[in-house]
């Protein structure tokens, strides 16, 4: 899939399901203890680093962005879907939410003091992930912390026709092995300092992998 086709499919799909998605997705306070702890640890790290604003990339309706802000993080959100960004602004009018793509982030070199990608990279075709992670590295301040959390697997992909309340979607979800994700992060100049793999449990369709580190 070309970059333009992939972005169009994701944008159109999430514009379609935006309201249902916002109603369906749990706020961070209702996530499992380990997921909450990872977000809290990331908030502590970026606050201590104090290198600039922290971007929640693929922020959706802004629930995680607002959670970071409540933990003292100078957070802003970015999403490819204009309708998702609109919902986020409506729910959290005191915060900044922008529309943009992870393949061409609307931030200057070294502008960001941290990056969070929370279940937001799995729609990216594997061949486009190097460009996405290169943008993470470009926009992070030297030594800026990052955290990438998302679905993992053995290289399989799924292409549902409907999601979130039965609305039609046209995106694809890719589940890469954790070692492959770590390799791609490293190639982009992002130094992985820790990783955590949660095996499938109740309510989980597959393993979840989290990576934290800094811009080299």
VENZITA-V247661 format. One record per residue. N is the residue number from 1. PSI is psi as a letter, one per 40 degrees, with the letter a starting at -180 (999 if undefined). OMEGA is omega in radians with two decimals (NA if undefined). Layout:
BEGIN
n = [N & N]
psi = [PSI & PSI]
omega = [OMEGA & OMEGA]
END
This chain:
BEGIN
n = [1 & 2 & 3 & 4 & 5 & 6 & 7 & 8 & 9 & 10 & 11 & 12 & 13 & 14 & 15 & 16 & 17 & 18 & 19 & 20 & 21 & 22 & 23 & 24 & 25 & 26 & 27 & 28 & 29 & 30 & 31 & 32 & 33 & 34 & 35 & 36 & 37 & 38 & 39 & 40 & 41 & 42 & 43 & 44 & 45 & 46 & 47 & 48 & 49 & 50 & 51 & 52 & 53 & 54 & 55 & 56 & 57 & 58 & 59 & 60 & 61 & 62 & 63 & 64 & 65 & 66 & 67 & 68 & 69 & 70 & 71 & 72 & 73 & 74 & 75 & 76 & 77 & 78 & 79 & 80 & 81 & 82 & 83 & 84 & 85 & 86 & 87 & 88 & 89 & 90 & 91 & 92 & 93 & 94 & 95 & 96 & 97 & 98 & 99 & 100 & 101 & 102 & 103 & 104 & 105 & 106 & 107 & 108 & 109 & 110 & 111 & 112 & 113 & 114 & 115 & 116 & 117 & 118 & 119 & 120 & 121 & 122 & 123 & 124 & 125 & 126 & 127 & 128 & 129 & 130 & 131 & 132 & 133 & 134 & 135 & 136 & 137 & 138 & 139 & 140 & 141 & 142 & 143 & 144 & 145 & 146 & 147 & 148 & 149 & 150 & 151 & 152 & 153 & 154 & 155 & 156 & 157 & 158 & 159 & 160 & 161 & 162 & 163 & 164 & 165 & 166 & 167 & 168 & 169 & 170 & 171 & 172 & 173 & 174 & 175 & 176 & 177 & 178 & 179 & 180 & 181 & 182 & 183 & 184 & 185 & 186 & 187 & 188 & 189 & 190 & 191 & 192 & 193 & 194 & 195 & 196 & 197 & 198 & 199 & 200 & 201 & 202 & 203 & 204 & 205 & 206 & 207 & 208 & 209 & 210 & 211 & 212 & 213 & 214 & 215 & 216]
psi = [h & i & d & d & d & d & d & d & d & d & d & d & d & d & d & d & e & d & d & d & d & d & d & d & h & i & i & d & e & e & i & i & d & d & d & d & d & d & d & d & d & d & d & d & d & d & d & d & d & f & e & a & i & h & h & h & h & f & e & b & e & e & d & d & d & d & d & d & d & d & e & e & h & g & i & i & i & h & i & d & h & d & d & d & d & d & d & d & d & d & d & g & e & e & i & h & h & i & h & i & i & e & e & g & h & f & i & i & h & e & d & h & e & i & h & h & g & h & f & e & e & e & e & h & h & d & e & e & d & d & d & d & d & d & d & d & d & d & e & i & i & h & e & h & i & i & h & h & h & a & i & i & a & f & e & i & i & i & g & i & d & i & i & g & e & e & i & h & i & e & i & i & h & h & g & i & i & d & d & d & d & d & d & d & d & d & d & e & e & h & h & h & e & i & i & h & h & h & i & h & a & h & e & h & e & i & i & h & h & h & h & i & a & i & h & 999]
omega = [3.12 & -3.14 & -3.11 & 3.13 & 3.12 & -3.12 & 3.13 & -3.13 & -3.13 & -3.11 & -3.11 & -3.12 & -3.09 & 2.95 & -3.11 & -3.04 & -2.95 & -3.08 & 3.14 & 3.11 & -3.12 & 3.13 & -3.03 & -2.99 & -3.13 & 2.97 & -3.11 & -3.13 & -3.12 & 3.07 & 3.11 & -3.07 & -3.11 & 3.11 & 3.10 & -3.13 & 3.13 & 3.11 & 3.13 & 3.12 & 3.11 & 3.13 & 3.13 & -3.11 & -3.08 & 3.10 & 3.12 & -3.13 & 3.06 & -3.08 & -3.13 & -3.12 & -3.12 & -3.09 & 3.00 & -3.01 & -3.01 & -2.96 & -3.11 & -3.10 & 2.97 & -3.07 & 3.13 & 3.10 & 3.14 & 3.10 & 3.10 & 3.14 & 3.12 & 3.09 & 3.07 & -3.11 & 3.05 & -2.94 & 2.97 & -3.11 & 3.07 & 3.07 & 3.12 & -3.07 & 3.08 & -3.13 & 3.05 & 3.13 & 3.11 & 3.10 & 3.14 & 3.13 & -3.12 & -3.11 & -3.07 & -3.01 & -3.13 & -3.05 & -3.12 & 3.06 & -3.10 & 3.09 & 3.13 & -3.10 & 3.07 & 3.11 & 3.12 & -3.04 & -3.10 & -3.14 & 3.14 & 3.10 & 3.09 & -3.06 & -3.00 & 3.08 & 3.10 & 3.11 & 2.98 & 3.00 & -2.98 & -3.09 & -3.08 & 3.14 & -3.01 & 3.05 & -3.12 & 3.07 & -3.07 & -3.12 & 3.12 & -3.13 & 3.09 & 3.12 & 3.12 & -3.11 & 3.04 & 3.07 & 3.05 & -3.10 & -3.11 & -3.01 & 3.11 & 2.97 & 3.08 & -3.09 & -3.13 & -3.12 & 3.02 & 2.96 & 3.10 & 3.13 & 3.11 & -3.12 & 3.09 & -3.13 & -3.10 & 3.13 & -3.14 & 3.06 & 3.12 & -3.14 & -3.12 & 3.08 & -3.14 & 3.13 & 3.04 & 3.12 & 3.10 & 3.13 & -3.13 & 3.08 & -3.12 & 3.14 & 3.05 & 3.06 & -3.10 & 3.14 & -3.11 & 3.05 & 3.13 & 3.13 & 3.14 & 3.11 & 3.13 & 3.12 & -3.13 & 3.07 & -3.13 & 3.13 & 3.14 & -3.14 & 3.10 & -3.05 & 3.12 & -3.14 & 3.11 & 3.03 & -3.14 & 3.11 & 3.07 & 3.11 & -3.10 & 3.08 & -3.12 & 3.11 & -3.14 & -3.12 & -3.12 & -3.13 & 3.08 & -3.12 & 3.08 & -3.12 & 3.04 & 3.14 & -3.10 & 3.05 & -3.12 & NA]
END
